[in-house]
Amino acid sequence: MSGRTFAEKALARAAGKPDARAGDILDVRPDLVFSHDNSAAIRRIFEQTGAPRVVRPERVAITLDHAVPAPTRQHAQNHAEIREWVQAQQIGAFFEVGRGICHQVISEEALVLPGETILGADSHSTHFGWLGAFGAGIGRSEMAALWATGELWLRVPEAIRITLRGRLAPGVTSKDLSLCILGRLGADGGLYQSIEFAGETLAALSLDERAVIPNMMAEAGAKNAYLPPDGAVFDYLEARRTRDYTPLYPDPDAEYVAEHTLDVSALEPQIALPDRPDQVVPLSRVIGQPVQQAFLGTCTNGRLEDLQAAAEVLRGQRVRCRLIVIPASAAVMLAASRAGIIDVLLEAGAAIGTPGCGPCMGNHMGIPAPSEVTISSANRNYRGRMGTPDAPVYLASPYVVAASAVRGAISDPREFLT
């Protein structure tokens, strides 16, 4: 009998079952469920269930991050309703305007741990695979059901294994690696799959770099994505965690529907062309394309090392187009300020925004004008994603975003890093 994948083990654990196989339908009790500015809409669905209260408020997190500070009267009203709801339901894990993006904040607060299951009302909940957790996005109705009952049925996904070999070259990042994988898999190449990573490359990546990979796998349609947790992850969590945990690892003889191996040593910077995150080409193919806006931030690439990468390029330079920088959290912003990174960005001409999602989904502060081209460190560039249907968006690493801001055109950052 073959072994088990990570997904099979994680969902069996969450369902209180001794075993599970891909295709099984399980009633899962997640360790944490979370939502954000959409919580006001979820509340209205919840009230239709007739449930008197949220059944497990200690396992609920809510973050205000998608439009912060509130840019419209409607957003302000939604936030007010959420604050009232949080107080009425005694939800302790509530994070106010300015604290940061849900995925980053939950990671910083260690609200989810290796081996655990987290379901979020956000498509990029695959993010938590960097901690060795099962993270999956769900809809508003499903979240309302979780508030009402504490459990939700899930089908155990089949799994794809991707083995990474070698080390990334200078100026090449895990964002480039992720874009390369997306280009190979396609936008539905991991549809409702558990994408499970392996290989010696992972241990050489910093924690900030690791978080990029499972986050980006949402763009391949993945149900969840997983990186095996190691000592670096355990050390990170030690001062933050409030409960014990048991990491889970796939068995060596686990069954996968597909297996891929990628040697990253010769990888060059990658870029996703408008209007699909899987329309990926080497950066060299589009050098010189003029841009009117550069955006650094989001749950994918708004962490400290991302801001540091941009600062390496921008030190002593001045930008030739708008550069909007939005740190992923207040903690990231504070650390960047203390390290002098914010000074470098401001001196180069960047505009720094409140920690949160910003213009990533076209919701707030940084929406391009019609026909303006943006190069972004985000995870998604579908037509109209940033709020303007005829404003093309390219996706790239923080290095590439910063270099392009300096030149006013898509540029190779390695010329700034020699």
C-alpha positions in Angstrom: 0.0 0.0 0.0 1.4 3.4 -1.0 2.2 6.2 1.4 0.3 9.4 1.9 0.8 12.9 0.5 0.9 15.9 2.8 -2.7 16.8 1.8 -4.0 13.4 2.7 -2.3 13.5 6.1 -3.3 17.1 6.9 -7.0 16.7 6.0 -7.2 13.4 7.8 -5.9 15.1 10.9 -8.3 18.0 10.5 -11.2 15.6 10.2 -10.1 13.5 13.2 -9.6 10.4 10.9 -6.8 7.9 11.1 -6.3 8.0 7.3 -7.5 9.6 4.1 -7.0 9.2 0.4 -7.3 11.6 -2.5 -10.9 11.8 -3.5 -12.3 11.2 0.0 -15.0 13.6 1.2 -14.2 14.7 4.8 -15.9 16.9 7.4 -13.0 19.1 8.3 -12.6 21.2 11.5 -9.9 23.8 10.6 -7.6 25.1 13.2 -8.2 28.7 12.0 -10.7 30.4 9.7 -10.2 34.0 8.5 -11.7 36.8 6.5 -11.0 40.4 5.8 -13.1 43.4 4.6 -15.5 40.9 3.1 -16.6 40.0 6.7 -19.5 42.4 6.6 -21.0 40.5 3.6 -20.2 37.1 5.3 -22.0 38.3 8.4 -25.2 38.9 6.4 -25.0 35.3 5.0 -24.3 34.0 8.5 -27.4 35.6 9.8 -29.5 33.7 7.3 -28.4 30.4 8.7 -30.2 31.1 12.0 -27.2 30.3 14.1 -27.2 32.4 17.3 -23.4 32.8 17.6 -20.1 32.0 16.0 -19.3 28.6 17.5 -15.6 28.8 17.8 -14.6 32.5 18.0 -11.2 31.6 19.4 -10.5 30.0 16.0 -11.6 33.0 13.9 -9.4 35.8 12.6 -10.5 39.0 10.9 -8.2 41.6 9.3 -9.1 44.9 7.7 -6.6 45.1 4.8 -8.2 45.4 1.4 -9.2 49.1 1.5 -7.4 50.8 4.3 -7.9 53.5 5.5 -11.4 53.4 4.2 -11.5 55.3 0.9 -15.3 55.6 0.5 -18.3 55.9 2.7 -19.3 52.3 1.9 -15.9 50.9 2.9 -16.1 52.9 6.1 -19.6 51.5 6.8 -18.4 47.9 6.2 -15.5 48.5 8.6 -17.8 49.8 11.2 -20.1 46.8 10.9 -17.2 44.5 11.2 -15.9 46.2 14.3 -19.3 45.8 15.9 -19.5 42.2 14.8 -16.1 41.4 16.3 -17.0 42.8 19.6 -20.5 41.1 19.7 -19.0 37.7 18.9 -15.9 38.1 21.1 -13.5 37.5 18.3 -10.1 38.2 19.8 -7.9 37.9 16.7 -9.0 41.1 15.1 -6.5 43.3 13.3 -7.3 46.9 12.6 -6.6 49.3 9.7 -2.8 49.5 9.2 -1.8 46.2 10.8 -1.3 44.7 7.4 -2.4 42.0 4.9 -4.2 39.0 6.4 -1.7 36.4 5.2 1.3 38.3 6.4 -0.3 39.2 9.8 -1.5 35.7 10.5 2.0 34.4 9.8 3.6 37.0 12.0 1.1 36.2 14.8 1.7 32.4 14.5 -2.1 31.8 14.4 -1.5 28.8 12.2 1.3 26.3 12.7 2.9 23.4 10.7 0.5 20.5 10.1 -2.6 22.6 10.8 -5.4 23.5 8.4 -6.5 27.0 7.7 -9.4 28.1 5.5 -9.7 31.7 4.4 -12.2 33.8 2.5 -9.4 34.8 0.2 -8.1 33.1 -2.9 -4.4 33.3 -1.8 -4.8 31.3 1.4 -2.5 28.8 -0.2 0.1 31.2 1.2 0.3 29.2 4.5 2.0 26.3 2.8 5.3 28.2 3.6 4.7 27.2 7.2 4.0 23.5 6.3 0.2 24.1 6.8 -2.7 23.2 4.6 -4.1 26.6 3.5 -7.1 26.9 1.1 -9.4 29.6 -0.1 -13.1 29.3 0.2 -16.2 31.4 -0.6 -18.3 33.6 1.6 -21.1 31.1 2.0 -18.6 28.5 3.1 -17.1 30.9 5.6 -20.5 31.7 7.0 -21.1 27.9 7.4 -17.8 27.6 9.3 -18.8 30.4 11.6 -22.1 28.7 12.3 -20.9 25.1 12.6 -17.1 25.0 13.0 -16.7 22.5 10.2 -16.9 22.2 6.4 -16.8 19.2 4.0 -13.8 19.1 1.7 -12.7 16.7 -1.0 -9.1 15.5 -0.4 -7.1 16.8 -3.5 -4.8 14.8 -5.6 -1.2 16.0 -5.5 1.6 17.2 -7.8 5.2 17.1 -6.6 7.7 19.7 -7.8 11.3 19.0 -6.9 13.7 22.0 -7.0 17.4 21.5 -7.6 20.3 24.0 -7.4 20.6 27.5 -6.1 19.2 30.8 -7.5 21.7 33.1 -9.1 22.2 36.7 -7.8 19.3 39.0 -8.8 17.0 36.0 -9.4 14.4 35.3 -6.7 11.7 32.9 -5.7 9.2 35.2 -7.6 11.1 34.3 -10.8 11.0 30.7 -9.8 7.3 30.9 -9.1 6.5 32.6 -12.4 8.6 30.0 -14.3 6.5 27.2 -12.7 3.3 29.0 -13.5 4.4 29.4 -17.1 5.0 25.6 -17.3 1.8 24.5 -15.4 -0.6 27.0 -16.9 -3.5 28.8 -15.2 -5.4 25.5 -14.6 -2.4 23.2 -14.4 -2.9 22.7 -10.7 -6.6 22.9 -10.5 -7.9 21.6 -7.2 -4.5 19.9 -6.6 -2.1 19.9 -3.7 1.2 21.2 -5.1 3.9 19.8 -2.8 7.5 21.0 -3.1 10.7 19.2 -2.4 14.4 19.4 -3.1 17.5 21.1 -1.7 16.7 24.5 -3.2 14.1 25.1 -0.5 16.5 25.1 2.4 18.6 27.8 0.7 15.7 30.1 0.5 15.0 32.7 3.2 11.6 32.6 5.0 10.5 35.7 3.1 11.4 34.0 -0.2 9.6 30.8 0.7 6.3 32.5 1.3 6.2 33.7 -2.3 6.0 30.2 -3.7 2.7 28.8 -2.2 1.1 32.2 -2.6 1.7 32.2 -6.3 0.4 28.6 -6.8 -3.1 30.0 -6.4 -2.6 31.3 -9.9 -2.3 27.7 -11.2 -5.6 26.8 -9.5 -4.1 24.9 -6.6 -6.3 24.0 -3.7 -3.2 24.2 -1.5 0.5 24.3 -1.8 3.1 23.0 0.7 6.8 23.4 1.5 8.3 21.0 4.1 9.0 23.0 7.3 12.5 22.8 8.7 14.6 24.3 11.5 14.4 27.8 10.1 10.5 27.7 10.3 10.6 26.1 13.8 12.9 28.8 15.0 10.8 31.6 13.6 7.7 30.2 15.3 9.3 29.4 18.7 8.9 32.9 20.1 5.5 33.5 18.6 3.5 30.3 19.1 1.0 29.8 21.9 0.4 26.1 21.4 2.2 22.9 20.5 2.1 21.5 16.9 3.2 18.4 15.0 4.6 19.0 11.5 3.5 16.7 8.7 5.6 15.4 5.8 4.6 13.4 2.8 5.7 9.8 2.7 8.6 8.9 0.3 6.2 6.5 -1.6 3.2 8.8 -1.7 1.3 8.8 -5.0 1.3 11.9 -7.2 -0.7 12.5 -10.3 2.3 14.3 -11.8 5.9 15.0 -10.9 8.2 17.8 -12.1 11.9 18.6 -11.5 13.4 22.1 -12.0 17.0 23.0 -11.8 16.9 26.7 -10.8 20.7 27.3 -11.2 20.4 28.7 -14.8 17.1 30.5 -14.2 17.0 34.2 -15.3 14.6 36.8 -14.2 11.0 36.1 -15.5 8.1 38.3 -16.2 4.4 37.7 -16.8 2.9 39.5 -19.7 -0.6 41.1 -19.7 -3.2 39.8 -19.1 -2.4 36.4 -17.5 -0.1 35.4 -14.7 0.9 32.2 -16.6 1.9 34.1 -19.8 5.5 34.0 -18.6 8.6 34.8 -20.7 12.2 35.5 -19.8 12.7 39.2 -18.8 15.0 39.7 -21.7 12.1 39.4 -24.1 10.5 42.7 -23.0 13.4 44.9 -22.0 12.7 48.5 -22.9 8.8 48.3 -22.7 7.9 51.8 -21.2 6.0 51.8 -17.9 4.2 54.6 -16.2 3.8 53.0 -12.8 5.7 50.5 -10.7 4.1 48.9 -7.7 5.9 47.1 -4.9 3.9 45.3 -2.3 1.1 42.7 -1.8 0.9 39.5 0.1 3.3 38.0 -2.5 6.2 40.5 -2.3 5.6 43.1 0.3 7.9 41.7 3.0 11.1 43.1 4.4 13.5 41.4 2.0 11.4 42.6 -0.9 11.7 46.2 0.2 15.4 45.6 0.8 15.8 44.2 -2.7 14.2 47.3 -4.1 16.5 49.5 -1.9 19.6 47.8 -3.3 18.6 48.9 -6.8 17.3 52.3 -5.8 20.1 53.5 -3.6 21.5 56.7 -5.2 19.0 56.6 -8.0 15.9 58.6 -8.8 12.8 57.0 -10.3 11.4 58.1 -13.7 7.9 56.8 -13.2 5.6 56.5 -10.2 6.8 54.0 -7.7 4.2 53.0 -5.1 5.4 51.0 -2.2 3.0 49.4 0.3 4.6 47.2 3.0 2.7 44.0 3.7 2.4 44.8 7.4 3.1 47.4 10.1 5.9 45.1 11.4 7.5 45.1 8.0 7.2 48.8 7.7 8.7 49.4 11.1 11.6 47.0 10.4 12.3 48.7 7.1 12.3 52.1 8.8 14.7 51.0 11.4 17.0 49.5 8.8 17.0 52.7 6.8 15.2 51.1 3.8 12.3 53.5 3.9 14.8 56.4 3.7 16.3 55.0 0.5 12.9 54.4 -1.1 11.7 58.0 -0.3 15.0 59.6 -1.4 14.5 57.7 -4.7 11.1 59.2 -5.1 8.8 56.4 -4.0 5.4 57.0 -2.4 4.9 54.9 0.7 1.3 53.7 1.5 -0.5 52.3 4.5 0.2 48.5 5.1 -2.5 46.6 3.3 -3.5 45.3 -0.1 -3.5 48.7 -1.8 -4.1 48.7 -5.6 -3.5 45.0 -6.0 -7.2 44.3 -6.7 -8.0 47.8 -8.1 -9.6 48.8 -4.8 -7.5 51.6 -3.4 -4.6 54.1 -3.7 -2.6 53.4 -6.9 -5.0 52.6 -9.6 -3.5 53.3 -13.1 -5.1 55.6 -15.6 -6.4 54.2 -18.9 -3.6 52.9 -21.1 -1.0 53.3 -18.4 1.4 50.4 -18.0 2.2 49.0 -14.6 4.9 46.7 -13.5 3.9 45.0 -10.3 5.2 42.6 -7.7 1.7 41.2 -7.2 0.4 37.7 -8.0 -2.3 38.5 -10.5 -2.6 40.6 -13.6 -5.9 39.8 -15.3 -7.5 42.5 -17.4 -8.9 45.1 -15.0 -7.3 43.6 -12.0 -5.8 46.9 -10.8 -9.1 48.7 -11.5 -8.7 49.9 -15.0 -9.7 47.5 -17.8 -7.4 49.0 -20.5 -4.3 49.4 -18.3 -1.8 46.5 -18.9 0.0 45.0 -15.9 3.2 43.0 -15.9 4.3 40.8 -13.0 7.9 40.6 -11.9 10.2 40.4 -8.8 10.9 43.4 -6.5 14.3 43.7 -8.2 12.7 44.1 -11.6 10.0 46.5 -10.4 12.6 48.8 -8.8 15.0 48.7 -11.9 12.0 49.4 -14.2 11.0 52.4 -12.0 14.6 53.8 -12.3 14.6 53.5 -16.1 10.9 54.2 -16.7 10.9 51.0 -18.8 11.2 47.3 -18.1 14.8 46.7 -17.1 17.1 44.0 -15.9 18.0 44.6 -12.3 21.3 42.8 -12.5 23.0 45.9 -14.1 22.4 47.6 -10.8 23.6 44.7 -8.6 27.1 44.2 -10.0 
